[in-house]
Amino acid sequence: MVAELSALQSIVNSLTGLNGLPVVIVQCAVTTIYTSLGGFRISFITDNIQGAMVVCLIFIGVISVGVETHIDRSLVDSSGLLNSSLLGWQLIYILPVAIVTNDFFLSGFWMRTFASKTDKDLVIGTSVATVAVLIILTLVGVTGLLAAWSGAWDGDSETASIAFFLLLAQLPAWVVGFVLVMTVSLSTAAFDSLQSAMVSTASNDIFRNKINFWFIRAGVVLIIIPVVVVALKSPSVLQIFLISDLVSASSIPVLVIGLNSRCYWWRGFEVVVGGLGGLLTVFIFGTIYFGNAREGSKLLILENGLYSDDWSAFGAFVAAPIGGLLWGLAAFGLRIGYQLVMAKLHGRRFDAFDRPPSETMGSFAPRETPQSGNFERDPEVDLPDKQGP
């Protein structure tokens, strides 16, 4: 949420030169109102509308840039963007690890997954979305090169994340205005999903539906206030994403082990210790690499970002998942050893590796439909009662 609002404020400022705070406040107010009234269902509807507007943004941006942008060919060679670079090779590893692990933390993805009617619909939807996102990211990504070669971007790493909009700012005023509207729609589409996901997670996962729903929504509104403050003060949108990516890179690999039914002996204790241990490993790596603890602590927030001509960022994203797994395995050994000792002391059977009894899957229990042969999630299914002995 901080990254979305920070990006919106930066874009409004770069396109219009105006303060982006009013736009941020209006967006927060509007999304809060319609998600409170319509819930996650209204988020689905608005996402479809806003998705169509994003496609229009891409078409208009491509045509306008192709007609109006003039490339200074002398900047093509001097920019060095077509040359091999250390950062380019590092990103081949960093980006997949950062994006894949971070997506596990996005509740909006999980909510859409469980909202799919059948597994077939889920596969079709994700396949179409993958192709669309690939095309959009390719088109938007290339504009970074065009912004550098046209002089719209001066090479400052702080504004590299909005190079696309710096390029559009050079276009006629009517194009800038149209793009601004589309951009706000895109930001709104992401922000309302985050709000709905936060409400659902707090209500169902944290409070187990024991608190009035409107109290949860009121709490989310209160959380938005510091989010806006942090977004306006944040120095870089990219740094915000990198911090969350580093946290997910340390936590998700050790969490994924527990998703495998064969690893039924894996517990939350290992996940917590592994996640915290992954971050501690990043700190240890940074302290050794830079030679002092202060710089090692700065690596936890990737203060230098990605645009540093060294191995610090790459090392952090290697240390996080590997360290997390090693700490998780150490925690597993510690827990098993403790349980074994306690079993010996109390004269009871050692049952740490016993397969736990099947638990009720509740609203996410799969049910096979006779018409399609696919599985759908039926809220009325009580799995243990439906199965035989």
C-alpha positions in Angstrom: 0.0 0.0 0.0 2.9 2.3 0.8 4.5 1.6 -2.6 1.2 2.2 -4.5 0.6 5.6 -2.8 4.2 6.6 -3.1 4.3 5.8 -6.8 1.0 7.7 -7.4 2.4 10.8 -5.6 5.6 10.7 -7.7 3.8 10.2 -10.9 1.4 13.1 -10.3 4.3 15.3 -9.3 6.4 14.4 -12.4 3.5 14.8 -14.9 1.9 18.0 -13.5 4.4 19.5 -11.1 1.6 19.6 -8.5 1.6 18.2 -5.0 0.3 14.6 -5.2 -1.1 14.6 -1.6 -4.7 15.6 -2.6 -4.8 12.9 -5.2 -3.6 10.3 -2.7 -6.2 11.3 -0.1 -9.0 11.3 -2.6 -8.0 7.8 -3.8 -7.9 6.4 -0.3 -11.3 7.9 0.5 -13.0 6.7 -2.7 -11.6 3.1 -2.5 -12.5 2.9 1.2 -16.1 3.9 0.5 -16.9 1.5 -2.4 -15.0 -1.4 -0.9 -16.9 -0.9 2.4 -20.2 -0.9 0.6 -19.5 -3.6 -2.0 -16.7 -5.8 -0.4 -14.4 -7.8 -2.6 -17.1 -8.4 -5.2 -17.0 -4.7 -6.2 -13.3 -5.0 -6.4 -13.7 -7.7 -9.0 -16.0 -5.4 -11.0 -13.8 -2.3 -10.8 -10.7 -4.3 -11.7 -12.3 -5.3 -15.0 -13.2 -1.7 -15.8 -9.8 -0.4 -14.7 -8.0 -3.2 -16.6 -9.7 -2.1 -19.8 -8.6 1.5 -19.0 -5.0 0.3 -18.6 -5.1 -1.4 -22.0 -6.2 2.0 -23.4 -3.3 3.7 -21.6 -0.9 1.3 -23.2 -2.3 1.8 -26.7 -2.3 5.6 -26.4 1.1 5.6 -24.8 2.6 3.4 -27.6 1.1 5.5 -30.4 2.0 8.8 -28.8 5.5 7.8 -28.0 6.0 6.4 -31.5 4.8 9.7 -33.1 6.2 12.4 -30.7 9.4 11.0 -29.2 12.6 11.8 -31.0 15.7 9.7 -30.2 19.1 11.3 -29.9 21.2 8.6 -31.5 24.3 9.9 -29.8 22.8 8.9 -26.5 22.3 5.3 -27.5 25.9 4.4 -27.3 26.9 6.8 -24.5 24.1 5.5 -22.2 25.6 2.0 -22.2 22.2 0.5 -21.7 22.8 -2.0 -24.5 26.1 -3.2 -23.0 26.5 -6.1 -20.7 26.6 -5.1 -17.1 27.1 -6.6 -13.7 23.6 -5.5 -12.6 22.0 -7.0 -15.6 23.4 -10.4 -14.9 22.5 -10.1 -11.2 18.9 -9.2 -12.0 18.5 -12.5 -13.8 18.5 -14.1 -10.4 17.2 -11.2 -8.2 14.0 -10.4 -10.0 12.5 -14.0 -10.2 13.3 -14.6 -6.5 12.0 -11.3 -5.4 8.8 -11.3 -7.5 7.8 -15.0 -7.0 8.4 -15.0 -3.2 6.7 -11.6 -2.8 3.6 -12.8 -4.7 3.0 -15.3 -1.9 2.4 -12.4 0.5 -0.3 -10.8 -1.7 -3.6 -11.8 -0.3 -5.4 -10.5 -3.4 -3.9 -13.3 -5.4 -5.0 -16.0 -2.9 -8.5 -14.5 -2.7 -8.9 -14.6 -6.4 -7.5 -18.2 -6.4 -10.0 -19.4 -3.9 -12.8 -17.4 -5.6 -12.4 -19.3 -8.9 -15.3 -21.6 -9.7 -13.2 -24.5 -10.9 -9.5 -25.3 -11.3 -10.0 -25.1 -15.1 -11.2 -21.5 -14.8 -8.2 -20.7 -12.6 -5.7 -22.1 -15.1 -7.4 -20.2 -18.0 -7.5 -17.0 -16.0 -3.9 -17.1 -15.0 -2.8 -18.1 -18.5 -4.5 -15.2 -20.1 -3.2 -12.8 -17.4 0.3 -14.1 -17.9 0.3 -13.3 -21.6 -1.3 -9.9 -21.0 1.1 -8.9 -18.3 4.1 -10.1 -20.4 3.0 -7.8 -23.3 2.3 -4.9 -21.0 5.6 -5.2 -19.1 7.6 -5.5 -22.3 6.0 -2.3 -23.7 6.4 -0.3 -20.5 9.9 -1.6 -19.9 11.1 -0.5 -23.3 10.1 3.0 -22.6 12.9 3.2 -20.0 15.4 2.9 -22.9 13.5 5.5 -24.9 13.4 7.8 -22.0 17.1 7.6 -21.6 17.8 8.0 -25.3 15.4 10.9 -25.8 16.8 12.8 -22.8 13.6 12.6 -20.8 15.4 10.6 -18.0 18.7 12.0 -16.9 20.1 8.8 -15.4 19.1 9.6 -11.8 18.4 6.3 -10.1 15.8 7.9 -7.8 13.5 8.6 -10.8 14.4 5.4 -12.7 11.2 3.7 -11.5 9.0 6.4 -13.2 11.0 6.7 -16.5 7.8 5.7 -18.4 6.0 8.7 -17.0 8.9 11.0 -17.5 8.8 10.1 -21.2 5.1 10.7 -21.4 5.5 14.1 -19.7 7.3 15.2 -22.9 4.1 14.6 -24.9 1.3 17.1 -25.7 -0.9 18.2 -22.7 -4.0 16.3 -23.8 -2.0 13.0 -23.8 -0.6 13.8 -20.3 -4.1 14.5 -19.0 -5.4 11.2 -20.4 -2.5 9.3 -19.1 -2.9 10.8 -15.6 -6.6 9.6 -15.5 -5.5 6.1 -16.6 -2.7 6.0 -14.1 -5.0 6.9 -11.2 -7.4 4.1 -12.4 -4.5 1.6 -12.4 -3.4 2.7 -8.9 -7.0 2.5 -7.6 -7.4 -1.1 -9.1 -4.4 -2.3 -7.0 -5.2 -0.3 -3.9 -8.8 -1.4 -3.5 -7.6 -5.1 -3.8 -5.1 -4.5 -1.0 -7.7 -2.9 1.2 -10.2 -5.8 0.6 -7.5 -8.4 1.2 -6.4 -6.7 4.4 -10.0 -6.6 5.7 -10.4 -10.3 4.9 -7.1 -11.4 6.4 -7.8 -9.4 9.6 -11.3 -10.7 10.0 -10.8 -14.3 9.1 -7.2 -15.2 9.9 -6.4 -12.9 12.9 -9.7 -12.5 14.7 -11.4 -15.7 13.4 -14.6 -13.8 12.5 -15.3 -13.0 16.2 -15.2 -9.2 15.8 -17.8 -7.1 14.1 -16.9 -6.6 10.4 -17.2 -2.9 10.6 -14.7 -2.7 13.4 -12.2 -4.4 11.1 -12.9 -1.9 8.3 -12.5 1.0 10.8 -9.2 -0.4 11.8 -8.1 -0.6 8.1 -9.1 3.1 7.7 -6.9 4.0 10.7 -4.0 2.0 9.3 -4.2 4.0 6.0 -3.3 7.2 7.8 0.2 6.2 8.7 0.5 4.5 5.3 -0.1 7.8 3.6 2.4 9.6 5.8 5.1 6.9 5.1 4.3 7.0 1.4 4.8 10.7 1.2 8.1 10.5 3.1 9.5 7.4 1.4 12.6 8.3 -0.7 12.2 5.6 -3.3 9.3 3.4 -4.6 11.9 0.8 -5.6 13.4 0.6 -2.1 10.0 0.0 -0.6 9.4 -3.0 -2.9 13.0 -4.3 -2.3 12.5 -4.3 1.5 9.3 -6.4 1.2 11.0 -8.6 -1.4 13.9 -9.3 1.0 11.5 -10.2 3.8 9.5 -12.6 1.5 12.7 -14.1 0.1 13.7 -15.1 3.7 10.3 -16.3 4.7 8.6 -18.0 1.8 11.1 -20.8 0.9 11.0 -22.1 4.5 7.2 -21.7 4.4 6.7 -23.6 1.1 8.2 -26.8 2.7 5.1 -27.0 4.9 2.8 -26.9 1.9 4.0 -30.3 0.8 1.8 -33.0 2.3 4.9 -35.3 2.6 6.4 -32.7 5.0 3.6 -33.0 7.5 6.2 -32.9 10.3 7.1 -29.3 9.5 5.7 -26.8 12.0 5.2 -23.1 12.3 8.1 -22.9 14.7 10.5 -23.7 11.9 8.8 -21.1 9.6 9.1 -18.3 12.2 12.7 -19.1 13.1 13.6 -19.6 9.4 12.1 -16.3 8.4 13.8 -14.3 11.1 17.0 -16.3 10.6 17.0 -15.4 6.9 17.1 -11.7 7.8 19.7 -12.3 10.4 21.8 -14.0 7.7 21.5 -11.0 5.5 22.8 -8.8 8.3 25.7 -11.2 8.9 26.5 -11.2 5.2 26.4 -7.4 5.1 28.6 -7.1 8.1 31.2 -9.4 6.7 31.0 -7.9 3.2 31.3 -4.3 4.2 33.4 -4.9 7.2 31.2 -3.2 9.8 27.8 -3.8 11.5 26.4 -0.4 10.6 26.6 -1.1 6.8 25.3 -4.6 7.4 22.2 -3.2 9.1 21.7 -0.8 6.1 21.7 -3.8 3.8 18.5 -5.0 5.5 16.7 -2.0 4.1 18.8 -2.1 0.9 19.6 1.6 1.4 21.8 1.6 -1.7 19.1 0.0 -3.8 20.0 -2.1 -6.8 22.1 0.5 -8.6 25.3 -0.1 -6.8 28.3 -1.5 -8.6 28.9 -4.3 -6.2 27.6 -7.7 -5.0 25.7 -6.4 -1.9 22.1 -6.6 -3.2 22.8 -9.9 -5.0 24.4 -11.3 -1.9 21.4 -10.2 0.2 18.9 -12.1 -2.0 21.1 -15.2 -1.9 21.7 -15.0 1.8 18.0 -14.5 2.6 16.5 -17.8 1.2 19.5 -20.0 1.9 19.9 -18.6 5.4 16.1 -19.0 6.0 16.3 -22.7 5.0 19.3 -23.4 7.1 17.8 -21.7 10.2 14.6 -23.5 9.6 16.4 -26.9 9.5 18.3 -26.0 12.6 15.0 -25.1 14.4 13.5 -28.4 13.2 16.4 -30.3 14.6 16.2 -28.4 17.9 12.4 -29.0 18.2 12.8 -32.8 17.4 15.6 -33.1 19.9 13.6 -31.3 22.6 10.6 -33.5 21.9 12.7 -36.6 22.0 14.3 -35.6 25.4 10.9 -34.8 26.9 9.5 -38.2 25.7 12.4 -40.0 27.3 12.0 -38.0 30.6 8.3 -38.6 30.9 8.3 -42.2 29.6 5.9 -41.5 26.7 6.1 -42.5 23.1 8.0 -40.2 20.7 5.4 -39.1 18.2 7.0 -36.1 16.5 6.9 -37.9 13.1 3.4 -39.3 13.4 1.1 -38.1 10.6 -1.5 -35.8 12.1 -5.2 -36.7 11.7 -7.0 -35.1 8.7 -8.3 -31.7 9.6 -11.5 -30.1 8.3 -10.7 -28.1 5.2 -13.8 -26.0 5.7 -14.8 -23.6 2.8 -11.8 -24.7 0.7 -12.6 -28.4 0.6 -12.5 -29.6 -3.1 -15.6 -31.1 -4.6 -15.7 -32.8 -8.0 -18.5 -31.8 -10.2 -20.0 -34.6 -12.3 -20.5 -32.3 -15.3 -16.9 -31.2 -15.7 -14.8 -33.5 -13.6 -13.1 -30.4 -12.2 -12.8 -29.5 -8.6 -14.6 -26.5 -7.1 -14.6 -25.1 -3.6 -17.9 -25.7 -1.9 -18.6 -23.8 1.4 -21.1 -26.5 2.4 -18.6 -29.4 2.3 -17.4 -30.9 5.6 -14.6 -33.1 4.4 -14.3 -35.7 7.2 -18.1 -36.4 7.1 -18.0 -36.9 3.3 -15.1 -39.3 3.2 -15.1 -42.9 4.2 -12.9 -44.5 6.9 
